[in-house]
Amino acid sequence: MSGVKLITKDIPEPGPDEILINVKASSVNFPDYLMTQGKYQHKPDLPFGLGMEGSGIIEKIGASVKSFSVADEVTFGAVGQGAFSDYVVLNQKAVSPKPNNLSFQQAAAFQTAYLTAYVSLVRRGNLQKDETLLVHGSTGGVGMAAVQLGKYLGAKVIATGTSVEKLEYTKIWGADHIVLTHKEDKVEFREEVKDLTEGKGADVIYDPVGGDVFDHSIRCINWGGRILIVGFASGRIPTFPINMALIKGFSIIGVRAGEFGRKNPEAGLENNLEIRRICEEGHFNPYICKEFDLEDSKEAIEFLSERKLVGKVVIKN
């Protein structure tokens, strides 16, 4: 990450459809780390600002902006626009009202994780009450959101990870069971999942990990189950023996929450409204494990890359 550095620029002016936001906090996401290496699917032209999402207070609005006012508290998505900053200018479509019950730090950690979980479990996975949801990478941000949303939807939630100490947090978030994915450097979880589901396997598997975890997941999926491909945090994109889907009658479903909203604008708006409603009813609680100051943004990304986090890491202004 030798090319990551703080620079000073003039505060930008918003265009007709744009909003100037005084950033109060921003969230560090795994794609931020990937973007420092040129490995993320979205590759903005150099130079670009890091930081996918954040929260803050509106300082100025463009002439065509009707849905927001100066001094409104908001969350925003800013891929390639630089949420790690004091100010950011964004199109009004990238901005949402901040949930009233969240701090700026929690709100900065809210949008990406919980929208990903909602599109995955509701829109793509069609998770039903009393089904079993297996959440891989459950101690990270998107895993945390999936555990909380799965519990809200009435599923039995099995949370997996590589550390029992970290997995204890998922019980607070609503997990019914915790399972280690790795034991003595071997991937071993599928038999435990089968035992917890009376031999049937999980109905929905939420997988932001990929690699060996995916390979073993296809052997503990229920008939008619759905495996949701959210990402490849393990670093290896797995291949798939297609005959397994035929034999066990399950589906593999790709999830891109942001693209879902871009392809389906009306549904995308509904998604944002729904996660905010659920949050304000008290069912979502973004956990912040560590906060960094803006000048320590590089250290924040390094902290995330070392997989030390539980829940989310934020940068505060």
N, C-alpha and C positions, 0 to 999 in steps of 0.2 A: 504493500500500500504506500509505496514511496511517493506516488503522485497525489496523495491526499493532503490538502493543506487549506488553511483558512486564508481568505483574501478579503480586502475591503472594497466595497462598491457603493455607488450612490443608491439611495433608496429609490426604487422604480416607481413610475406613475402608472396607475391602472388605465387600461383602454376602456372603450364603451361597455364591454361585457365582462370586465375584470374587476377583481377585488384586491385591495392591498391589505394584508393581514400582518399585524404585529404578533410574531410568533412567541408563544409562551412556553411551549414544550414540543418536542418531536420524538418520534419513536424509531428505534434502530431495528431494522428487519434483516433477515438473512439475505434477501436480494441486494441490500446495500453492500454487504460484503462481496457478493458475487459480482456486482457492478464495478467494484474496485479492481477486479481481475479480468473484466471483459467477458464474464461467463454467464451473464443474465440474458434472457431472450430479448429484453428491451435494451437497446444500445444507443443512447443519445449521442449526438455529436459532441466531441471534446471541444472545449472544457464544459462540464456540466456540474450542477450542484447535487450533492448527495442528500438523501432524506426523502423517504416515500410518503410520509404522512406526519401530521402534527395537529396542534390546536393553538388557538390564539384569539385575538380581538380585532375586529374589523376597524381599520383606521381610515380608509377611503374606499368609495365605490365609484364605478364607472356610470356614465349617464344612462345606460340601458339596463342597469341592475335594478330590479324591482322587488326581489324576494328577500333582500338583506338590507340592513341599515348600519350606519356607523355605530360602533360600540357593541354590536352583536358578538356573542361568544360562539365560536365555530370550530369544527374539525375540518380537515381537508386532506385530499390526496394530492401528491406532488411529485410523481415519478419523473426524475430527470430535471426537476424544477428547483430543488434545493430546500427541503424542509429544515435542514441543519443551518439555520440562518436567523437573523433578527427580524427580517421582513421577507415576505414572499408575495408575488402577484400571481393570481390564478384566475382562470375563467370561472365564472360563477357556478358552472355545472360541476366543478371539482370541490365545491364547498357545501357543508351540511351544518345544521344547527348542532351545537354541542349538547349532549345529554345533560339535563339539569343536575343530575345526582353525581356527576363525575368531576373530579378535579381536572385541571388542565393536563397534569401528567397522565392521569388515567385516560382522559379523552384522547390524548396523543397516541395511546396504545390501543385504541378501541377499533377504529374503522376497518383497517386491513384484516386483522385477525378475526373479528366477529362477522364481517361480511363474507370472508372466505368460508367460515364455518357454516353460515346460513345458506350460501349458494350450494355448498357441498351437501349438507345433510337434508335440506328442504327441497331445493330446486332440482338437484341432480340425483341425490341418493334416496329421496322419498322415504326418509326414516319415519317409521310408525311407532306409536305407543306400544310398549312392552317388547319391542324388538331388542336384540342385543347389538350394541355399538362397540366396536373395538377401535380405540384411538391410539395410533402410534405417535411417537414424539409428543406425548401428552403433557410433558413438563415445559414445553416451549410455548410461544405466544399463540400460534394457530391451534396447537393441541389443547391448550387451556380453554380457548373459546369453544372448541368442539365438545369438550367434556361438559362445560356449563350449558351449552345449547342442547346437547343430547339429553342431559338430565331434565331440562325444561320441557323437552318434547315427550318425556315419559319413557325413555329407553333405559335399559339396563346397560350401564357403561363400564367397560373394562379398559383401564388406562395402562399403557405400556411405556417403558423407558429403560434406561441403562443404570439407574441409581435408585435404590430403595428410599434413600433420604429425600431425593427430589420427588419421588412418586407420592410420598406422604402428603404433599401439597394438593395433589389431585383429589384426595379424599375430601378436603375442604371445599374443593370446587364441585363435588358431586359424584365422583367416581365410586362405583359399588365395589369394584375389585381392582387391585393393582397387580401387574405381572411384569417381571423382568424379561426383556427381549434377549439379553446376552448373559450367559452364565459360563464362567471360566473361559471367556473369549469365544464361546460357541453361541450361535443363534438358536435359542431353545425357548419357545413359548407356545407352539401350536398345540401340544398335548394338554397344557394347562388351560388353554382357551377351550378346548374340547371338553375337558372335565367341568369347567364352569358353565357350559351350555348343554350338559347332558349328552355330549357326543355330537351335537348338531353343528357346532361352529357358529361364528358370528354372522348376523344378518347383514350388517353394514360394516365395512372396514375403511377407516379414514387414514390415509397413508401419505404423510408429507416426507417420508424417510426414503423409500425405495430400496434398492440394493437387496441384500440378503433378507431384510425384513419383508419385502414384497414376496420374495421366493417362498417364504414359509407361510405367508398369509393365504396364498391360494390353496393351502392344505388345511386351513381351519376356517373355511368359509361355508356357510350353510347353503343348502339347495335354494336357488333363486336369490342368492345374496348379491350384494353390490360392493365392489372394491373401488373406492374413490381415490384417484391419483391426483394428489395435491402438490407434490414436489419431490425432490430427490436430495434431501439434506445429507444423506449418506455419501453422496458423491458418485454413486454408480446408478446409471439408468438401466433397470433390469430388462431382460427379454422374457418372452412369455410363451410357454407351450400351449398353443391354442386348443389342443385336445382336452385340456383340463376344464376349460369353460364349457365344452360340449358335455363332458362326463358329469360335471357338477351343476350345470345349468345356471352359472352365475355370470354377472356382467362386470366389465371393467370400464369405468367412466372417468374421463378426464375432466378436471375442474380448473377453470380460470375465472375467478370471481369478477375481476375487472372487465374482462372481455365479454362475460355474460351480460353485464350492464350495457356495454357499448353495442352489442348486437341486439339487445332487447331493452331499449331505453325506458319504456314504461315499466317493465318488470324490475329493471335496475333501481328505479325510483322507489318502487314498492319495497324492495329489499332493504334499502336504506331507512325507510320509514319504519319498517318492522323491527329491525335490530335496535333502533332507537327506542321504540315503544317497549320492547322486552327489557331493555336496559333500565329505562325509567321506572319500570315496575319492580325493579330490584333483583332481577334474575341473572344479570351479568355483573361481574366484579373483576375488572382487569387488575391483576397482581403485578406490581412493579418491584423487581428484586434489587435494582440498582439505578441510581441517577448520576449523570455526568453533567458537568458544565459545558457550555458550547465550545469553549476553547479546547476541551478534551474529547472532541468528537472522534478523533482517530483512535484514541484509547477505548472509546465505547464500542467501536466496530471490532477492534481486536478482542475485547472482552466477549462479544457475541461469537466471534469466530472460534474461540477456545471452548465453546459450549459449556460455559460456566453458569449460564443464566437459568432461572426458573421464572416462567411467565414472560415478562417483558423488561427491556432496558430502555430508558428514556434519557433524552438530553433536555435540560431545563435552561431557560434564558433568564 
